Amino acid sequence: MNARILRLRTRSLEAQPSLSDERARLLTRFYQSGVARTQPVPVQRAMAFAHIMANKTIPIDPDELIVGERGPAPKSTPTYPEVCIHSPEDLAIISGREKVAFAVDESVRKAYAQEVIPFWQGHSIRETLFSHLPDDWKLAYDAGIFTEFQEQRSPGHTACGDKPYKKGLLDLKFQIEETIACLDFFNDPQAMDRKHELTAMAITADGMIAFARRHADRLDAMAAVDPDARRRAKLEQMAVICRRVPAHAPRTFWEALQAYWFVHVGVITELNPWDAFNPGRLDQHLYPFYKKDLAEGRLTEERARELLSAFWIKFNNHPAPPKTGVTAKESNTYVDFALINVGGVRATGADAVNDLSYLILDVIEEMRLLQPSSMVQLSKKNPDRFIRRALRIVRTGFGQPSIFNTDAIVQELVRQGKSVADARQGGCSGCVEAGAFGREAYFLTGYFNLPKILELTLNNGIDPRTGRQLGPATGDPCRFETFADLFEAWMRQLNHFIDIKIRGNNIIEQINARQMPVPFLSLYIDDCIEKGRDYNAGGARYNTSYIQGVGLGSISDALTALKEHVFSRKTVCMADVLKALKSNFDGFDDLRHRLLEDTPKYGNDDDAADDVMQMVFEAYYRAVDGRPNTRGGVHRINLLPTTCHVYFGSITGALPDGRMAGTPLSEGISPVQGADRNGPTAVARSAAKMDHIRTGGTLLNQKFLPQVLEGDAGITKLAQLVRTYFRMDGHHIQFNVVDRTMLEQAKRTPDDYRDLIVRVAGYSDYFVDLTEELQDEIIRRTAHEDV
């Protein structure tokens, strides 16, 4: 890390997240002006985007090599009142909370009170959603049966393909003009709508070109007064780059990085997609530029490392827009989930690992930043050197990179209907979610609380927290004669609430398609231009809606306990279990001990528990998979929690596996915290018994004591574990390498451990920034003492 990068990194780490009202004020004043009042909605949105890009602050650090910020300064985060209006109370919470706080100064509060809230009140997407969603959806949402990702954020969870590296915006504008010229106004009833959308895309292209040129002008002005000749030359060179890209296709490694970054800033300024736009297969996209520049003498390996390091810092300057309420509970972090994929295979199926793949791994290790998140795609065709290099970074306790099975991802995407070539060029974004990069709009619609469904089943559809009849009356559990009767009742409840969730999803998708188009994002996703349709309205080549199941380990162990003790061994009656659950095991210590200690548990390669897990998986899959969405695609499942397993646990009562009320559920497809006692290979064998290929992503967390991975032998064993799990079609695995003592000490004296990073779910975070509940949950995870 040279002096320039060290200074930039230090400033990024020291910058305090703050809330900016700049975008909100610019947007509000644009709509107040009435200049676009008579225009179609897509054109209005495009004109608003162009207005923001023409007027937002252009901050440039003197040391920067890549320019462009989401807000007026690093970690100054904009708001999106057209999606969700932050109330004065929200602003107070955001600025005052102990963890994941944003500074909100008085001028921001004043702008919101006097300008933003009065204009947008009653017109935000959040208010529109809740006014149209049916009562049964709202009751289930309030009960914590599921969450809704679009409650405070917009759709967008997607990744970039190769378009920013191969085409400039002027090329895309030419393509738009050709498409408009071919519209069939005789036979196509949607021809005018297509023209409006295409016109909007062209307006946003002009807006981004102007934004880049504003940076060029600013760089020229800085160069004119800089006394340092070397720095002056750099500023002038950067100005040339900003006049070149993204208007034109990049020609060099530096131009390619800057071109992507302008696109990234444009996407996350247009709206606040959940999750942030993803650069995707970065080593594949950049390698042709890297190889050519090296050959022609424009670039050295050290210079490429410096540019990549500067690129990494840009991501770290962008905390996720602030969340409140349930949205904060389901994803309580500054991390914006831009996940860089490295490795994997090419479109031909050949090994894709190259020299740049290793250089990017070097940058990940050296920069040690939370953002961007990073992962390696590992195929059976990749060399062992590649996975061993990645695991040496994991061993440092950084929590990055996570490891993904390319061969499983390709199978998953092909099963979903993607072409083989598109599947091979895809990967994962966000936490673990698979998609065809640059060609798919795959929306995460919210988390689904699988154990809560059992709680309702054991109470005949009544939520014991509120006494409200939420689900169908599936019978008195004391009258169930067999485990099959219980499981059938659970499936009835499951299908009932999945129906409610999907009906709500379809309403929300239609509202976003009509009222919140994203013409700038649509420029970069195939086949939006060709169709003349917006990304939010089915314009992409593939359109998927995911529902994320949470608590697989908890529901599996809870059902296994009932199967074993109530129905098979008949050592416990259902009435006593129900009394114990209602009292949170108060006075039932012996029963709780039996449920905890004398019951097969998922994660130990025990078919008695793992068979139940497979039953749960199959029921969830059948309830969701293939159900139509409104964008010409279907719903799919994945299994991940972010931090929602803590929230869901807080509103779920005691469970029959011995879990106490209010405590976190299991996370991802990991076993219940502390329940896996037969070692990491047993966990892998249990997890592999589900059919990962029929999901769009599963998340498996493991924790190792640092001494286990010492030396080459430790790395070899861990690499073998990963390879073995992936041969069984496991989708993903990630590791925490840290001991319990250190975590407990960090909880007691956080100021001494400010730089301690841990793997939470699909992301890494500073341990001291986590809630106490999440800290305790990570501490309780099994720390394996051998591989």
C-alpha positions in Angstrom: 0.0 0.0 0.0 1.7 3.2 -1.1 1.5 6.5 0.6 -1.4 7.8 -1.6 -3.5 4.7 -1.0 -2.7 4.8 2.7 -3.9 8.4 3.0 -7.2 7.6 1.1 -7.8 4.5 3.1 -7.3 6.3 6.4 -9.6 9.1 5.4 -12.2 6.6 4.3 -12.0 4.7 7.6 -12.1 7.8 9.7 -15.0 9.4 7.9 -18.2 9.3 9.9 -21.4 8.3 8.1 -23.8 11.2 7.8 -27.2 11.9 6.2 -27.3 14.2 3.2 -30.4 16.0 2.1 -28.9 17.2 -1.2 -30.5 14.5 -3.4 -33.9 14.9 -1.6 -33.9 18.7 -2.1 -32.8 18.5 -5.7 -35.5 15.9 -6.5 -38.2 17.9 -4.6 -37.4 21.2 -6.3 -37.4 19.5 -9.7 -40.9 18.1 -9.2 -42.1 21.4 -7.6 -41.0 23.2 -10.7 -43.6 21.5 -12.8 -41.2 21.2 -15.8 -42.0 17.5 -16.3 -45.6 17.5 -15.1 -47.1 16.6 -18.6 -44.5 14.0 -19.4 -44.9 10.2 -19.0 -43.6 8.7 -15.8 -40.4 7.2 -17.2 -39.5 10.5 -18.8 -40.3 12.4 -15.6 -37.9 10.0 -13.8 -35.2 10.4 -16.4 -35.5 14.2 -16.3 -35.2 14.1 -12.5 -32.1 11.9 -12.8 -30.5 14.3 -15.3 -31.4 17.3 -13.0 -29.7 15.6 -10.0 -26.6 14.7 -12.0 -26.3 18.2 -13.3 -26.6 19.8 -9.9 -25.2 17.5 -7.2 -21.9 18.4 -5.6 -18.7 17.1 -7.2 -16.3 16.2 -4.4 -12.8 15.2 -5.4 -10.0 14.3 -3.0 -6.6 15.5 -4.2 -5.2 12.0 -3.8 -8.0 10.2 -5.8 -7.5 8.2 -8.9 -11.1 7.2 -9.4 -13.7 9.9 -8.9 -17.4 10.1 -8.2 -19.4 10.0 -4.9 -23.0 9.1 -4.1 -23.3 12.1 -1.8 -21.5 15.5 -1.4 -18.7 13.8 0.5 -17.4 10.4 1.4 -19.9 8.5 3.6 -22.4 11.3 3.2 -25.5 9.3 2.3 -28.5 10.6 0.3 -32.1 9.8 1.0 -34.9 8.8 -1.4 -38.1 10.4 -0.3 -40.0 9.1 -3.4 -39.5 5.6 -2.0 -39.6 6.2 1.8 -39.9 9.5 3.7 -37.9 9.7 6.9 -40.0 11.4 9.5 -38.5 13.8 12.1 -38.7 10.9 14.6 -36.8 8.6 12.1 -34.1 11.2 11.8 -33.7 11.4 15.5 -33.5 7.6 15.7 -31.0 7.4 12.9 -28.7 9.9 14.5 -29.1 8.8 18.1 -28.8 5.0 17.9 -25.8 3.4 19.4 -25.0 1.1 16.4 -25.2 2.0 12.6 -25.9 5.7 13.3 -25.8 8.5 10.8 -25.0 12.1 11.8 -28.0 14.3 11.0 -27.2 18.0 11.3 -29.8 20.7 12.0 -29.8 21.9 8.4 -30.9 18.4 7.2 -33.7 18.3 9.8 -34.8 21.8 8.8 -34.9 20.9 5.1 -36.9 17.7 5.8 -39.4 19.5 8.0 -39.9 22.5 5.8 -39.4 21.2 2.3 -39.1 17.4 1.8 -41.8 16.0 4.1 -44.5 18.5 3.1 -44.0 17.8 -0.6 -43.7 14.0 -0.5 -46.1 13.1 2.4 -48.7 10.8 1.0 -46.9 10.2 -2.3 -44.0 7.9 -1.4 -43.9 4.3 -2.7 -43.9 3.0 0.8 -47.2 4.7 1.5 -48.6 3.5 -1.8 -47.7 -0.1 -1.0 -49.3 -0.1 2.4 -52.4 1.5 1.0 -52.9 -1.3 -1.6 -51.7 -4.3 0.3 -54.5 -6.5 1.8 -55.2 -6.7 5.5 -54.1 -10.3 5.7 -50.7 -9.3 4.3 -50.3 -6.5 6.8 -51.3 -8.7 9.7 -48.7 -11.4 8.7 -46.1 -8.7 8.2 -46.8 -7.2 11.6 -46.6 -10.6 13.2 -43.1 -11.2 11.8 -44.1 -14.1 9.5 -42.3 -12.3 6.6 -40.6 -9.0 5.8 -40.8 -6.9 2.7 -37.6 -5.7 1.0 -39.4 -2.9 -0.9 -40.8 -1.3 2.2 -38.0 1.2 2.4 -35.8 0.3 -0.6 -36.4 -0.1 -4.3 -35.9 -3.2 -6.5 -32.6 -3.6 -8.1 -30.6 -6.4 -6.6 -28.6 -7.2 -9.7 -25.1 -7.3 -11.1 -23.4 -5.8 -14.1 -22.4 -7.7 -17.2 -19.7 -6.6 -19.6 -21.7 -3.7 -21.2 -19.9 -0.8 -19.5 -16.6 -2.3 -20.7 -17.6 -2.8 -24.3 -20.1 0.0 -25.1 -20.2 3.7 -24.3 -23.4 5.6 -23.6 -23.3 7.1 -27.1 -23.3 3.6 -28.5 -26.3 2.8 -26.3 -28.1 6.0 -27.5 -27.5 4.9 -31.1 -29.1 1.5 -30.2 -32.0 3.3 -28.6 -32.5 5.4 -31.8 -32.5 2.2 -33.9 -35.1 0.6 -31.6 -37.4 3.6 -31.7 -37.2 3.6 -35.5 -38.4 0.0 -35.6 -41.4 0.4 -33.3 -44.6 -0.9 -34.8 -47.3 1.6 -34.1 -49.7 -0.4 -36.4 -49.7 -3.7 -34.5 -48.1 -3.1 -31.1 -50.4 -1.6 -28.6 -47.5 -0.9 -26.3 -45.4 0.9 -28.9 -46.0 4.3 -27.3 -45.1 3.0 -23.9 -41.9 1.6 -25.4 -41.0 4.9 -27.0 -41.5 6.7 -23.6 -39.2 4.2 -21.9 -36.5 4.4 -24.6 -36.7 8.2 -24.6 -36.2 8.1 -20.9 -33.1 5.9 -21.2 -31.6 8.3 -23.7 -32.2 11.2 -21.3 -30.4 9.4 -18.5 -27.5 8.6 -20.8 -27.1 12.3 -21.5 -27.4 13.1 -17.8 -24.5 10.7 -17.0 -22.3 12.0 -19.8 -22.8 15.5 -18.4 -22.0 14.3 -14.9 -18.8 12.8 -16.0 -17.8 16.0 -17.9 -18.6 18.0 -14.7 -15.9 15.9 -13.1 -13.5 16.6 -16.0 -14.1 20.3 -15.6 -13.5 20.1 -11.9 -10.3 18.2 -12.4 -9.1 20.7 -14.9 -9.8 23.5 -12.4 -7.8 21.7 -9.7 -4.9 21.0 -12.1 -4.8 24.7 -13.0 -3.9 25.7 -9.4 -1.9 22.7 -8.3 1.8 23.6 -7.8 2.9 20.0 -7.9 3.7 19.2 -11.5 3.3 15.4 -11.1 0.0 15.7 -9.4 -1.1 18.3 -12.0 -0.3 15.8 -14.8 -2.4 13.2 -13.0 -5.4 15.5 -12.6 -5.2 16.4 -16.3 -5.0 12.7 -17.2 -8.1 12.0 -15.1 -9.9 14.9 -16.8 -9.2 13.3 -20.1 -10.5 10.0 -18.9 -13.7 11.6 -17.6 -14.4 13.2 -20.9 -13.9 9.8 -22.6 -15.9 7.5 -20.3 -18.6 6.5 -20.0 -19.6 8.4 -23.1 -17.4 6.1 -25.1 -16.2 2.5 -24.5 -13.1 2.4 -22.3 -9.7 1.6 -24.0 -7.5 1.2 -20.9 -7.5 -0.4 -17.5 -7.9 2.9 -15.8 -10.7 4.0 -18.1 -12.5 0.7 -17.5 -12.4 1.2 -13.8 -13.6 4.8 -14.0 -16.3 3.8 -16.6 -17.8 1.2 -14.3 -17.6 3.5 -11.3 -19.6 6.3 -13.0 -22.2 3.6 -13.9 -22.3 2.4 -10.3 -22.8 5.9 -8.9 -25.6 6.5 -11.5 -27.5 3.3 -10.5 -27.4 4.1 -6.8 -28.2 7.8 -7.3 -31.2 7.0 -9.5 -32.7 4.8 -6.7 -31.6 3.0 -3.6 -31.6 -0.6 -4.9 -31.5 -3.5 -2.4 -28.6 -4.4 -2.7 -26.1 -2.1 -4.3 -25.2 -2.6 -8.0 -22.6 -5.2 -8.3 -19.5 -5.1 -10.6 -19.8 -8.9 -11.0 -17.0 -10.8 -12.7 -14.4 -8.1 -12.2 -11.3 -10.1 -13.1 -13.0 -11.3 -16.3 -14.2 -7.8 -17.4 -10.8 -6.1 -16.6 -8.4 -8.8 -17.8 -8.4 -7.8 -21.5 -7.5 -4.2 -20.5 -4.9 -5.3 -18.0 -3.2 -7.7 -20.4 -3.2 -5.1 -23.3 -1.9 -2.3 -21.1 0.9 -4.4 -19.7 1.9 -5.5 -23.2 1.9 -1.9 -24.5 3.8 -0.5 -21.6 0.9 1.7 -20.2 0.6 -0.2 -17.0 2.7 -2.1 -14.5 1.4 -4.6 -11.9 2.1 -2.1 -9.1 0.1 0.6 -10.9 -2.8 -1.8 -11.5 -2.7 -2.6 -7.8 -2.8 1.1 -6.9 -5.8 1.7 -9.2 -7.7 -1.3 -7.8 -7.0 -0.2 -4.3 -8.4 3.3 -5.1 -11.4 1.5 -6.6 -11.9 -0.5 -3.4 -11.9 2.7 -1.3 -14.7 4.2 -3.4 -17.0 1.3 -2.3 -16.0 1.8 1.3 -17.0 5.4 1.0 -20.6 4.4 0.4 -22.6 3.1 3.4 -26.0 1.7 2.7 -28.8 4.3 2.9 -30.2 4.4 6.5 -32.9 2.0 7.5 -35.4 2.2 10.3 -37.9 -0.2 11.9 -38.1 -3.8 10.6 -35.9 -2.9 7.6 -33.1 -2.0 10.0 -33.7 -5.2 11.9 -33.5 -7.4 8.8 -30.2 -5.8 7.6 -28.6 -3.9 10.4 -25.3 -2.8 8.8 -23.6 0.0 6.9 -22.6 -2.6 4.3 -24.2 -2.0 0.9 -23.6 -5.6 -0.4 -21.7 -4.9 -3.6 -20.2 -8.3 -4.0 -17.2 -8.7 -6.4 -16.9 -12.2 -8.0 -13.4 -13.5 -8.8 -12.6 -16.8 -10.6 -15.1 -19.3 -11.9 -15.3 -20.3 -15.6 -15.6 -18.6 -18.9 -18.6 -18.7 -21.2 -16.9 -21.7 -22.9 -16.7 -23.6 -19.6 -12.9 -23.2 -19.4 -11.0 -22.2 -16.2 -11.4 -18.4 -15.9 -8.7 -17.8 -13.2 -6.0 -15.4 -14.5 -3.2 -13.2 -13.2 -5.6 -10.5 -12.4 -7.6 -12.8 -10.2 -4.6 -13.2 -7.9 -3.9 -9.5 -8.0 -7.4 -8.8 -6.9 -7.0 -11.3 -4.0 -3.8 -9.4 -3.0 -5.8 -6.2 -2.9 -8.6 -7.7 -0.8 -6.0 -8.9 1.7 -4.1 -5.7 1.8 -7.0 -3.2 1.9 -8.9 -5.1 4.6 -12.1 -3.1 4.0 -15.6 -4.1 4.7 -16.7 -2.9 1.3 -16.8 -4.1 -1.3 -17.7 -7.6 -0.2 -15.7 -10.2 -2.1 -16.0 -13.8 -3.0 -14.3 -16.4 -5.1 -16.1 -18.6 -7.5 -14.5 -22.1 -7.3 -15.0 -24.6 -10.0 -13.5 -28.1 -10.3 -11.6 -26.6 -13.2 -9.9 -24.0 -11.1 -6.4 -24.8 -9.8 -5.8 -25.6 -6.1 -3.4 -22.7 -6.0 -6.4 -20.4 -6.4 -8.5 -21.7 -3.5 -5.4 -21.9 -1.3 -4.6 -18.3 -1.9 -8.1 -17.3 -1.0 -8.1 -19.4 2.2 -4.9 -17.7 3.3 -6.8 -14.5 3.4 -9.7 -16.2 5.2 -7.2 -17.4 7.8 -6.4 -13.9 8.8 -9.9 -13.6 10.4 -11.1 -11.0 8.0 -14.2 -12.9 7.0 -13.5 -12.4 3.3 -13.6 -13.7 0.7 -16.5 -16.1 0.9 -16.4 -19.2 -1.3 -19.0 -20.2 -3.9 -19.4 -23.3 -6.0 -19.4 -22.2 -9.7 -20.4 -25.6 -10.9 -23.5 -25.5 -8.7 -24.4 -22.0 -9.6 -24.3 -22.9 -13.3 -26.6 -25.8 -12.7 -28.9 -23.7 -10.6 -29.2 -21.0 -13.3 -29.6 -23.5 -16.2 -32.4 -25.3 -14.2 -34.1 -21.9 -13.9 -34.1 -21.5 -17.7 -30.9 -19.5 -18.4 -28.7 -20.5 -21.4 -25.5 -22.3 -20.5 -23.4 -19.3 -21.7 -25.4 -16.8 -19.6 -25.2 -19.1 -16.6 -21.5 -19.5 -16.9 -21.0 -15.7 -17.0 -23.2 -15.2 -14.0 -22.5 -15.6 -10.3 -23.8 -14.3 -7.0 -24.6 -10.8 -5.6 -25.7 -9.5 -2.3 -25.1 -12.3 0.2 -25.4 -15.6 -1.8 -28.1 -15.0 -4.5 -27.4 -16.5 -7.9 -28.2 -14.6 -11.1 -27.3 -14.1 -14.8 -25.1 -11.0 -14.6 -26.1 -8.1 -16.8 -29.1 -10.1 -18.1 -31.4 -10.7 -15.1 -33.6 -8.7 -12.8 -33.7 -10.8 -9.7 -35.6 -9.2 -6.9 -35.3 -10.2 -3.3 -38.8 -9.8 -1.9 -38.2 -10.4 1.8 -37.4 -13.0 4.5 -39.8 -15.8 5.5 -39.9 -17.0 9.1 -40.1 -20.8 8.9 -40.1 -21.5 12.7 -42.9 -19.0 13.2 -45.1 -21.1 11.0 -44.6 -24.0 13.5 -45.5 -21.8 16.4 -48.8 -21.0 14.6 -49.4 -24.6 13.8 -49.0 -25.6 17.5 -51.6 -22.9 18.4 -54.2 -23.8 15.7 -53.3 -20.8 13.6 -53.3 -18.3 16.5 -50.3 -16.1 17.1 -49.7 -16.5 20.9 -48.0 -13.0 21.0 -51.2 -11.2 20.1 -53.9 -13.9 20.4 -55.0 -13.1 16.9 -56.1 -15.8 14.5 -53.6 -15.3 11.7 -53.5 -18.7 10.0 -56.2 -21.3 9.2 -57.4 -23.5 12.0 -55.4 -26.7 11.3 -56.5 -28.5 14.4 -55.6 -29.1 18.1 -52.1 -30.5 18.0 -52.9 -32.7 21.0 -55.2 -34.6 18.6 -52.5 -35.3 16.0 -52.0 -39.0 16.0 -48.8 -39.1 13.9 -46.0 -36.9 12.9 -47.4 -36.9 9.4 -50.6 -35.2 10.8 -48.4 -32.5 12.4 -46.3 -31.9 9.3 -49.4 -31.7 7.1 -50.8 -29.0 9.4 -47.5 -27.1 9.2 -47.6 -27.3 5.4 -51.1 -25.9 5.3 -50.0 -23.0 7.4 -46.9 -22.6 5.2 -48.8 -22.6 1.9 -51.4 -20.2 3.3 -48.8 -17.6 4.2 -46.7 -18.1 1.0 -49.9 -17.4 -0.9 -50.3 -14.1 1.0 -46.6 -13.2 0.5 -46.7 -13.8 -3.3 -50.0 -12.0 -3.7 -48.4 -9.0 -2.0 -45.2 -9.4 -4.1 -47.2 -9.1 -7.3 -49.0 -6.0 -6.1 -45.7 -4.4 -5.1 -44.0 -5.3 -8.4 -46.8 -3.7 -10.4 -46.6 -0.5 -8.3 -42.8 -0.2 -8.8 -43.1 -1.0 -12.6 -45.7 1.8 -13.1 -44.5 4.4 -10.7 -40.8 3.9 -10.2 -39.1 3.0 -13.4 -35.2 3.0 -13.5 -34.3 4.0 -17.1 -30.6 4.5 -16.3 -30.2 1.0 -14.8 -32.2 -0.4 -17.7 -29.5 0.8 -20.1 -27.1 -1.7 -18.7 -29.3 -4.8 -18.4 -30.0 -7.0 -21.5 -32.7 -6.9 -23.1 -34.3 -3.7 -21.8 -33.3 -1.6 -24.8 -34.3 -4.3 -27.3 -37.7 -4.7 -25.6 -38.2 -1.0 -24.9 -39.2 -2.0 -21.4 -37.9 -1.0 -18.0 -35.9 -3.1 -15.7 -38.7 -3.0 -13.1 -41.3 -4.0 -15.7 -39.9 -7.1 -17.2 -37.4 -5.6 -19.5 -34.5 -7.9 -18.5 -33.9 -11.2 -20.3 -34.6 -13.1 -17.1 -36.9 -12.0 -14.3 -36.9 -13.8 -10.9 -38.5 -13.0 -7.6 -36.8 -14.7 -4.6 -38.3 -15.4 -1.1 -35.6 -16.0 1.4 -36.3 -18.8 4.0 -34.9 -18.2 7.5 -34.4 -20.6 10.4 -34.0 -23.9 8.6 -31.9 -25.4 11.4 -34.3 -24.2 14.1 -37.4 -25.6 12.3 -35.7 -28.8 11.5 -34.6 -29.4 15.1 -38.0 -28.3 16.5 -39.9 -30.8 14.3 -37.3 -33.5 14.9 -37.8 -33.1 18.7 -41.6 -33.5 18.3 -41.2 -36.5 16.0 -38.8 -38.2 18.3 -40.3 -37.6 21.7 -44.0 -37.2 21.1 -44.7 -39.5 18.1 -41.9 -42.1 17.9 -40.6 -42.7 21.5 -43.9 -41.4 23.1 -41.8 -40.3 26.1 -43.5 -36.9 26.2 -47.1 -35.9 25.5 -47.9 -32.9 23.3 -49.9 -31.2 26.0 -46.8 -31.0 28.2 -44.7 -29.6 25.3 -47.3 -26.9 24.7 -47.4 -26.0 28.4 -43.6 -25.8 28.4 -43.5 -23.6 25.3 -46.2 -21.3 26.7 -44.2 -20.8 30.0 -40.9 -20.4 28.1 -39.8 -23.7 29.9 -40.3 -22.1 33.3 -40.7 -25.1 35.6 -39.9 -27.6 32.7 -36.1 -27.8 33.1 -36.0 -31.6 32.8 -38.1 -31.5 29.6 -36.0 -28.8 28.1 -32.8 -30.7 28.9 -34.3 -33.8 27.2 -35.2 -31.8 24.1 -31.8 -30.1 23.9 -29.6 -33.1 24.8 -31.4 -36.2 23.9 -32.7 -35.4 20.4 -31.0 -35.8 17.0 -29.8 -32.4 15.7 -29.4 -31.2 12.1 -25.7 -30.6 11.3 -24.3 -33.9 12.7 -24.8 -36.1 9.7 -27.7 -37.9 11.5 -30.4 -38.9 9.2 -33.0 -38.8 11.9 -32.7 -35.0 11.9 -31.5 -34.5 8.4 -34.5 -36.3 6.9 -36.7 -33.8 8.6 -34.6 -31.0 7.2 -35.2 -32.4 3.8 -38.9 -32.6 4.4 -38.9 -28.9 5.3 -36.8 -28.0 2.3 -39.1 -29.9 -0.1 -42.3 -28.3 1.4 -40.8 -24.8 1.2 -39.6 -25.4 -2.4 -43.0 -26.7 -3.5 -44.8 -23.8 -1.9 -42.7 -21.2 -3.8 -40.9 -22.4 -6.8 -42.4 -21.6 -10.2 -45.2 -19.3 -9.0 -45.6 -16.5 -11.5 -44.5 -13.0 -10.8 -45.8 -10.0 -12.8 -42.6 -9.5 -14.9 -42.8 -12.6 -17.1 -40.8 -14.7 -14.6 -41.4 -16.8 -11.6 -40.7 -17.0 -7.9 -37.7 -19.1 -6.5 -36.4 -19.9 -3.1 -33.1 -19.2 -1.4 -32.0 -19.6 2.2 -30.2 -16.7 3.9 -30.9 -14.3 6.8 -28.6 -11.3 6.7 -29.5 -10.2 10.3 -33.2 -11.2 10.1 -32.7 -14.4 12.1 -32.2 -12.1 15.1 -35.4 -10.1 14.4 -37.4 -13.2 13.6 -36.2 -14.8 16.8 -37.3 -11.8 18.9 -40.9 -12.3 17.8 -41.0 -16.1 18.0 -41.8 -17.9 21.2 -40.0 -20.9 22.6 -39.6 -23.9 20.3 -39.7 -27.6 20.9 -36.0 -28.1 20.3 -35.4 -26.3 23.6 -34.8 -22.8 22.2 -36.0 -20.1 24.5 -38.4 -17.4 23.4 -36.9 -14.3 21.9 -33.5 -15.7 21.1 -32.1 -15.7 17.6 -33.0 -18.5 15.1 -30.4 -20.4 13.2 -28.9 -18.5 10.4 -28.8 -19.5 6.7 -28.6 -23.3 6.4 -26.2 -23.5 9.3 -27.1 -25.7 12.2 -28.6 -24.2 15.4 -25.8 -22.4 17.2 -23.9 -25.0 19.3 -25.9 -28.0 18.0 -23.3 -29.2 15.6 -21.0 -31.4 17.7 -19.6 -33.9 15.2 -17.2 -31.5 13.4 -17.3 -29.5 10.2 -17.4 -32.4 7.8 -20.6 -33.7 9.5 -22.1 -30.2 9.0 -21.1 -30.3 5.3 -22.6 -33.7 4.9 -25.9 -32.7 6.5 -26.2 -29.5 4.5 -25.5 -31.3 1.3 -28.5 -33.5 1.8 -30.8 -30.7 0.5 -30.9 -30.1 -3.2 -29.0 -26.8 -3.6 -29.5 -26.9 -7.3 -33.2 -26.1 -6.9 -32.4 -22.9 -5.0 -31.0 -19.6 -6.0 -28.6 -19.6 -3.1 -27.9 -21.1 0.3 -25.6 -19.7 3.1 -23.4 -21.9 5.3 -21.4 -20.4 8.1 -18.6 -22.2 9.9 -16.3 -21.0 12.7 -12.8 -22.3 13.4 -10.3 -21.6 16.1 -7.3 -19.8 14.6 -4.8 -22.5 15.6 -6.7 -25.1 13.5 -5.7 -23.3 10.3 -2.0 -22.7 11.1 0.5 -23.6 8.4 0.2 -25.3 5.1 -1.5 -28.3 6.7 -4.4 -26.2 8.0 -4.9 -24.6 4.6 -4.8 -28.0 2.9 -7.4 -29.4 5.2 -9.7 -26.4 4.8 -9.4 -26.6 1.0 -10.2 -30.2 1.0 -13.3 -29.5 3.1 -14.5 -26.9 0.6 -13.8 -29.1 -2.4 -15.6 -32.0 -0.7 -18.7 -29.9 0.1 -18.8 -28.5 -3.4 -18.5 -32.0 -5.0 -21.8 -32.7 -3.1 -23.3 -29.6 -4.9 -23.1 -27.2 -1.9 -23.7 -23.7 -3.0 -21.6 -21.6 -0.6 -19.5 -21.7 2.5 -17.8 -19.0 4.6 -15.7 -19.0 7.6 -15.0 -17.0 10.8 -11.5 -17.7 12.2 -11.6 -16.3 15.7 -11.8 -17.6 19.2 -14.6 -17.2 21.8 -12.3 -15.5 24.3 -11.4 -12.7 21.9 -15.1 -12.1 21.0 -16.2 -12.0 24.6 -13.4 -9.6 25.4 -14.3 -7.4 22.4 -17.9 -7.3 23.7 -16.7 -6.1 27.2 -14.1 -3.6 25.9 -15.1 -2.5 22.4 -12.7 0.4 22.2 -9.8 -2.1 22.2 -11.2 -4.0 19.3 -12.5 -1.4 16.9 -10.8 -3.2 13.9 -12.1 -6.7 14.7 -14.0 -8.0 11.7 -16.2 -11.0 11.7 -18.4 -12.8 9.2 -22.0 -12.2 10.1 -24.2 -13.9 7.4 -23.5 -13.0 3.8 -21.3 -10.1 4.8 -18.5 -9.1 7.1 -18.8 -6.3 9.7 -17.0 -4.8 12.6 -17.8 -6.9 15.6 -18.3 -3.9 17.9 -20.8 -2.4 15.5 -23.2 -5.4 15.8 -26.1 -5.4 18.2 -25.6 -7.3 21.5 -28.0 -10.0 20.3 -26.0 -10.6 17.1 -22.7 -10.5 19.0 -24.0 -13.2 21.3 -25.3 -15.2 18.4 -21.9 -15.3 16.8 -20.2 -16.2 20.1 -22.6 -19.1 20.4 -21.8 -20.6 17.0 -19.7 -23.8 17.3 -16.0 -23.1 17.1 -14.5 -26.2 15.5 -11.2 -27.4 16.8 -10.3 -29.6 13.8 -11.0 -29.8 10.1 
